[in-house]
Amino acid sequence: MALSDEELERYARHIVLPEVGGPGQNKLKNARVLVIGAGGLGAPALQYLAAAGVGTLGIVDHDVVSLSNLQRQIIHAMDFIGKPKVDSAEHFIKGLNPHVKVEKHQTRLTPANAMDLISRYDVVADACDNFNTRFLVSDACYFARKPLVTAAVGQFDGQIATFKPWLKGADGQPYPTYRCFIGDLPEPGLFPACEVAGILGALPGILGSMQAMEVIKELLEIGEGLAGRILMYDALLARFFETSLAWNPANPLTGTSPTIHGIEATNY
C-alpha cells in the first residue's frame, strides 16, 4: 500500500535514511507488533512504535491507570485515572498518529490465550513486570516462532535482550531462550516489585525506548540485533554493559531433551 502525501511528510526523516526509505516505511506500515504491558516499559515503547508508523499495535494489559503510575508511565494522563490502561494508551496513540491501528486486549496473558494472541503479530515486545508472564511470553513466542524483545528494570538498572531460539547463530548452535538466561522460575518475592522496592521514573523510559528500537530493527531487518546478547544499563554509574548468552542444552524448552512441548500444561 502506497504512502499518502501526509505520511511521506510525517515519516520524511525515516525515508531519507538509506536503511529505511520508502520500502522500509511500508514494511513498518504493514507490520503488526504486540506490546505486553502498557506500564513503565510499555508506555515509551508504544510511543515510539506509534510515532515510527508501525501499522498495527496490539496492547495486552488488564490494569487501570492509577495516580502512582504517572511518575513513569508517560503514555497515561490524569484524565484516565481509574480507566483501563489499554483505553488510555489508545487515546494517546490516536492523538499522536491516526494512521496506527490499535488492537486492545484488556486481559491478563494466560496459557489459555497466549498462543492465540501472540500468533497474530510479527514481533512481540514484553514489557510486563513479573517473571511468570515473562516465562509464558518467551515460551509462547518460541512455539509461535515470533521474535521477542524483552526488557526489565530494577530500582536504578535495567536489561534488554532479543530471543529467537528457533534460529541458529553463526556458531551453528541455537540462539538462547529466556530460560537459558534465567533458569527456573524464581520463587515469589525473591525480586520485590517496584511498589515495594521503588524505581526511578526515567529509567523505564530508557529501556522502553530501546525496546522500540530493537523491534523496529527486527521489522526492517537492519543492523545487529540482540539475539544471543544481553545489554545491561546502570543508571547510577551511567554505564552500559554487554554480555553474551549461550544456548543451554539442558534447558527444558529447547535443550537436547526438552520436557516442555506446549504452554497449556506448563506451570507459570
N, C-alpha and C positions, 0 to 999 in steps of 0.2 A: 504494500500500500504506500503510495507516494506521500511524502511530507507536504503539508499545506504551507502556504506562504508564512502564516503565523508561526508554524512550527520551525520553519527554516530560520526565522529571526530568533525565536526562543532558544534554539539549540546551536546558534551560529558559532559559539566558542568551541563546541564539540566538533562541528562539521569541518572546521579548518584544521583539526588535528588529523594528520595522515593515518593514525592508528584507528580513528573512528570514521570520519567522513559521513557522507550520506548513507552508504550501505550499513555502516555500524549503527547510526542513529535509527535506521529502520529495524535493525536487529533488536535494539532496546525497545522500540515501539511495539514490536511483536512479542516481546518476552513476557513471561509470567513468573513472578517471584513471590514466594510465601515467606512472610516475616512472622515468627512465632514469638509473641510478646510485644506489646506496644508501650513498654515502660522505658527505663533509663537508656538501654541499648537500642531498643526498637524505635524509639522516637527519632533520634538523629538518622538511623538507618533508613527509616521511611521517608524522612525529609529529603535526603539526598537521592534516594532512588526515584522519588516522585519528581524532583527537580531535574534529574537526568533524563526523564522521559520513558522510564520503564512502563510499558503499556498497561499491565495489569498487576496490581499489588494485592495479594491476599494477606489478611491480618487475622491471626488467631490470638484472642485474649478474652478471658471470661470476666475480667475485673471491671470495676468502675473507678472513675477519677476521684482522688482524694486530695485534700489540700497539701498533705506532706509529699505527694508526688511531684508537685510543681517546682521543687528545688532542683530537679534534674530531668524530669520527663517533659521536655520543652515543646512537644507537639500538642500538649494539652493546655487549657486555659481555665480561668476562674469560672467562666460561664458553664463549663461542663462538669463541675464538681458534682458527684453523685450520679453522673450519667455514664453509660458504657464507654470504655476506652476505644472500642472499635468505632463508635459513632463520633467521638471527639477526633480520632485520627482521620476518619473520612472527611470530616468538616475541614480540617486543616489542609489535607491533600487537595481537595477540590478548590480551595481558595488559592493554593499555590499553582496547581497545574490541572486545569479541567480536562486535559487530554488523557489523564490517567484514570483507568477504571479501578475501583476499589471493591474487593470482594471481602465482606465481613463474616468472620466466623466467631461469634460470641460464645465460645465454649472452651473447656479445657481440652488439651490434646490428650487422648487416651489410646490404649491399644485397640479400642473398637473403632476409632475414627482416623487414626494416624495415617494408615496406608491410603485410604481414600483421599484425604486432604493433600498429602504430600505428592501423590502421583499426578495431581492436576497441574503441577508447576514445574518450571525448568530448573530453578535453583532455590534452595531453602536457606534462609538466614535465621539461625537460632539465637534469639535474644531473650530467652527465658531466664529465670532466676533460681532454678533448683535442679539438682542432679538427676532426679527421677525423670524429668521431662527431657533433659539433655541426652540421657541414655536412650530413651524412647525415640527421640528425633533422629539420633545417629543411626540406630538400628533400622528404623523405617526408611531412612534415606539410602542405606545400603541395599535393602531389598528392592526399593523403587529405582535404584541407580540414579539418584539425584545428587548433584554436588551440594555439599553442606558447608556453609561458612558460619562458624560458631565463635562466640566471644563470651567472656565472663569478666566480672570486675569484683574487686575487694574494696577495702577502705581507700587505699591510695595506689592500687596496682590493678593491672588487667592483662588479659591474654587473648589472642586471636589465632585461629587456625582454620584450614580448609581440609575437608575429608572427602576423598574419592576412592574408597577402598576396593572397588571392583576393578580399578585400573592398576597398572604396574608402573613403577618408577624406572629410571634409567638403569638401575641395578638389576632389573628383572624381577624384583620382589614386589608383592602387592603394596600399594600405599597403606599406611596405618589407618586404623579406625579410632574413634573416641575411646573405645575400650583398651586399645593399645596404650593410650595416654594415661587414663585414669585407673584402669584395672577394674576392680569390683566397685559396685555402687557403695559410696561412703555411708557410714552409719548416720542416721538422723541426728542433727545438732552438732556434727563434727565441724562444719563450717557455718557459723552463725549468719543469718540473713541480715540484710542491710538495716532493717528496723531495729535490730539488736546491736550490731557492730558499728553502724554508721557508714556513710560513704560521702566523699567529696563530690559535689554535684556535677562539676565539669568533667569528671573522669569518664563516665559512660558516654558522654558526648564525643570524646576522642575515639574510644573503641567502637562505638556505633557508627561513626563516620568511616572508620577503617573497614567495617563490615560492608558498608555500601560500596566502597572502592573495590573490595575483593569480589563482591557479587558482580559488579559491572565488568571487571576483568574476566570473570568466568563467562559472562554472557557474550562478550566481544572476542573472547579467546586471544587476549593480548597479554604481554608481559609474562612474568613468572609468578605463578600462584603460590599459595601457602600449603599445598599438599605435601606432607612429609616434613613440615616445619611448624614450629610454634613461635610466634612473636610475642614477647612479653614487654610490658611497659611499667616502669616505676615512676610514678608522678613526683614523688618527693625528691628523687635523685635526678629527675628529668633525663632518664636514660631508657633506651630500648635494648633488649637482649633477645637473641635468637638461638634456638637450639633445634637440632634435627630430631625427628621422631621416627623410629623404625617400626616396621610390622612385627608384631609379636606372634610367632607361630603357635603359642599356647592360648591365645585369646579365644573365647568361646564363640565368637561370631564368624571370624574369617580365618581362624587358625587351621592347622593341619588336621585337627579332629574336632570340627565345630559341633557344639551342642545346642546352639540357637538356630532354629530353622524357620522361624517366623516370630512375629511380635505378640500374637494372640495369647500364647501360653506362657509368655515370659513375664517375670515379676519385675515391675518398675515402681 
